[in-house]
C-alpha cells in the first residue's frame, strides 16, 4: 500500500474536501484518483504531481502529492 | 478613416495652451495606436537622455484603434513616457471606463509637453479643452480627487495621481475610475513632475466603424468564445486573477520573502479561493468586458473597496512573509488611494525586510518611524506603504523602489528587479521562458508584456515544459510581439486565454477596415517591440542590462517542488537575440530594421556589429 495526499483547488472544492489523504494499492495511477473523486478527465486542466505536470496514467508512489485544478488563469 | 477619431490633442503645460493635429491613418495602420503610436511619438519628439522629470520629457495618453469600439474588452488605454524608475520607455496600460470616455471626446491621444508652474488638471468635453487650476486637488487622494471632481462636474470620468505621484515616488501609478491603475514604471511621478493632477473627460462622439454589421457579428462571436472558454468564461470570473496563488505555489515558483524561497504551506490563506469565500462582495467589469475579473471586497470595518489582483496579493503577502487577506486588502486600498504601483510597493517593502534581516538596515535607521521590518508584520506593511506614498521618515527611501534602496546599503543584489523595476510574482528559476521574458522586457521587470506563464504553467495555448530551454526564445518573442499588438489596438491581454491572432485580425479589420492579415498584424507588434528597443538603445541600454538578479541565476531554489533549479539566462539570451534578428549584442540589424520599415532609425544601431550579422554566435 502507498500513502498519498490529494489537494483540490478552485471549483473542485465544491462538494468535496480541500485535501484527501488516501492509502491505496501500489498500482494506483492518477486517473484512478480522478475517478475516485468523480472528476472528469477533461475538467482536470492542470494536474501537478509533486509540483510538476503529471500524465493521468502515471503510477503513484508513497508520499506523492497530487494537486488538481480546473481550467484557471490570471496574471 | 475608421476606428480612429483622427485627432491628436497637444497640450503645452508651460504655456497653458493646446492645439489639435490630424492623426494620420497610415501611421495608425503601421503602429496600430495606443502603445505603438505613443512609442513612435516619444522616439521622434523626445531627445535622447532627457531627464524624465524635466519639462522636455513628454507623457502621452493614448487610445487604440479599437478602444471604445463595440468589441469585447475595448476599455483599455496606454500611458507612454520615459520612465523615471528604469530610464527605459514606460508603457503602462489600464482598463476601467476612462479610456472609452476619453476617445468619445473625439481624440485618439494627448501629448503633454512642458511643466505647469502650479497644479492643474485637464478638462475635456468633446472639443472644449481647458487647463484648469488644481490647487484645491493637490494633496488629495485619488478617491478624494475623484469625489471633488464629481461634485464640480457631472458625468465625467476621472484619471488622477495621488500623493505618491505628487511626491515624485519612482513607483507611483496613474489611477482611473478610482481603482484601476496604469501602474508600472513610475508614470504617476511624471504627471506629478508636470504639476498635472488629473485628466477629466466626457464625450459624445461615436467611433466611426468600417463595417457595422461585420463588427456586430465578429463581436458576438468573440464574446461567445470568451464566455465558453474555461479560463476567460469561468476561472477568471469566479476567482479573479488571485486564483493563481495556489497554482503558482503548488508549482513551487511562488516567491516568498523577497525570492529567498519559492513555496509556502500558508498560500491557501491568501488564495483566490479564500478571497472569494471570506471577502468578496461582488465582481466588477471594465468597459465591454465579458470576463469581469475585477473584485470588490469588504474590509472588517465594513468599507467596500476594489479588491487585490494576484500580483498585489503576492507582493504584500508571501513576498513580505504575510498571510492575512484583510491586511493585503487594506494595503491595496492604500496603494489605490495614494497612487502606488502595488507590485513595486510590496516588493520594495520585502527588499527592505531582507536588508533588515541581513543587518544592512539597522534598528536605529527605522526607530523614529515606530515600525518594524520584521517579516509578516501587518502593522509595518500598512505603515510603510503609507509612509512610502508620502515620503515620510524612512518611507522616503522606500518611495524610490528596491533598487535604489538596496544600492544605498551597498547590496544592489538584494533588489529583485530587472532594469531597476521590481519583478512580479513568479520565480523564474523554474520557468525558463518566463525568466527570459523578464530579462529582455523593454520596460524592465514585468510579467504581462510576455506572459510565458500561460504556456509554461497554465497550458495556453499549449503546454510547454517549464524546465526546458527548447523553443523558448522563439515562443517568448511571439508572446512579446502579440502583446504589443493587443496593447496597441486597445484590448485586454486576458483575452488571450480564449482568443488568438486571427481573432484580433477579425476585430481590427471589422472596425478599422480590411487593413491587416495575420502576418502583417503580428509584424506590427514586432515593429513596436523593436522601436521600443531602439528607444532604450538610444538611452544607452545594452545587452548587459538584459539580466536577472544574481540570486535567480546562481542560487538554486532552496525549497518546494521546484527545488534545485536556477535560471539559465546565458543559454537563452543568444538564441533570443538571434530569433529577433538582432546581433549578439542585442542590437537590431539593419536588415531587421529594413524588414520592419524602421530604416529611419538606423542611425541608432552600431554599424560595426551590423556587419557581423545576426547569426554570428
HADDOCK unambig.tbl for C-alpha pairs under 7 A between the chains (distance, minus, plus):
assign (segid A and resid 10 and name CA) (segid B and resid 273 and name CA) 6.01 0.50 0.50
assign (segid A and resid 50 and name CA) (segid B and resid 561 and name CA) 5.91 0.50 0.50
assign (segid A and resid 51 and name CA) (segid B and resid 250 and name CA) 5.44 0.50 0.50
assign (segid A and resid 51 and name CA) (segid B and resid 251 and name CA) 4.32 0.50 0.50
assign (segid A and resid 51 and name CA) (segid B and resid 252 and name CA) 6.33 0.50 0.50
assign (segid A and resid 51 and name CA) (segid B and resid 561 and name CA) 5.00 0.50 0.50
assign (segid A and resid 52 and name CA) (segid B and resid 251 and name CA) 6.43 0.50 0.50
assign (segid A and resid 71 and name CA) (segid B and resid 230 and name CA) 5.52 0.50 0.50
assign (segid A and resid 71 and name CA) (segid B and resid 231 and name CA) 5.49 0.50 0.50
assign (segid A and resid 71 and name CA) (segid B and resid 235 and name CA) 6.24 0.50 0.50
assign (segid A and resid 72 and name CA) (segid B and resid 231 and name CA) 4.83 0.50 0.50
assign (segid A and resid 72 and name CA) (segid B and resid 235 and name CA) 4.54 0.50 0.50
assign (segid A and resid 72 and name CA) (segid B and resid 236 and name CA) 6.59 0.50 0.50
assign (segid A and resid 72 and name CA) (segid B and resid 243 and name CA) 6.99 0.50 0.50
assign (segid A and resid 73 and name CA) (segid B and resid 231 and name CA) 5.67 0.50 0.50
assign (segid A and resid 73 and name CA) (segid B and resid 235 and name CA) 6.50 0.50 0.50
assign (segid A and resid 73 and name CA) (segid B and resid 236 and name CA) 6.30 0.50 0.50
assign (segid A and resid 73 and name CA) (segid B and resid 241 and name CA) 6.76 0.50 0.50
assign (segid A and resid 73 and name CA) (segid B and resid 244 and name CA) 6.53 0.50 0.50
assign (segid A and resid 73 and name CA) (segid B and resid 458 and name CA) 6.58 0.50 0.50
assign (segid A and resid 74 and name CA) (segid B and resid 236 and name CA) 6.47 0.50 0.50
assign (segid A and resid 74 and name CA) (segid B and resid 241 and name CA) 4.11 0.50 0.50
assign (segid A and resid 74 and name CA) (segid B and resid 243 and name CA) 6.98 0.50 0.50
assign (segid A and resid 74 and name CA) (segid B and resid 244 and name CA) 6.22 0.50 0.50
assign (segid A and resid 75 and name CA) (segid B and resid 241 and name CA) 5.83 0.50 0.50
assign (segid A and resid 75 and name CA) (segid B and resid 310 and name CA) 6.73 0.50 0.50
assign (segid A and resid 75 and name CA) (segid B and resid 448 and name CA) 6.91 0.50 0.50
